[in-house]
Amino acid sequence: MLKKIDHLGIAVHSIAEARHFYEAVLGLSCEKEEEVASQKVRTAFFSLGETHIELLEPTSDDSPIAKFLASRGEGLHHVAYRSTDVEEQLSQAKENGCQLIHETPIIGAGNKQVAFLHPKSSHGVLTEFCSGEEL
């Protein structure tokens, strides 16, 4: 079911400030910025080969990204794996004792179906399964 690493989510205080590093230093181009109201986050995507870098900026003090930044600071937030079937991926994870953050997929950035596993179930790494169209 897993096809590839879809993207790496990076929590930042400000996309506007972080873009300089990704564009000027790394030479990447921002392909898309989007607000995901349901997650209280603004995103910016950069392509590197078949993988994307997703910058995540909170739009509210009570967003999951704001809480992450308050406790851990900027940095790697999650690894997202592209799956051919997110619901089946969740079922398999649950059957193998993983703690699910989402019992069923939700709509995330890029209108993709997404669902997360709790980091306690994946050796400290917040894990996302996603499916849907490429950027």
Secondary structure, 3 states (H helix, E strand, C coil): CEEEEEEEEEECCCHHHHHHHHHHHCCCCEEEEEEEHHHCEEEEEEEECCEEEEEEEECCCCCHHHHHHHHHCCEEEEEEEEECCHHHHHHHHHHCCCCECCCCCEECHHHCEEEEECHHHCCCCCEEEEECCCC
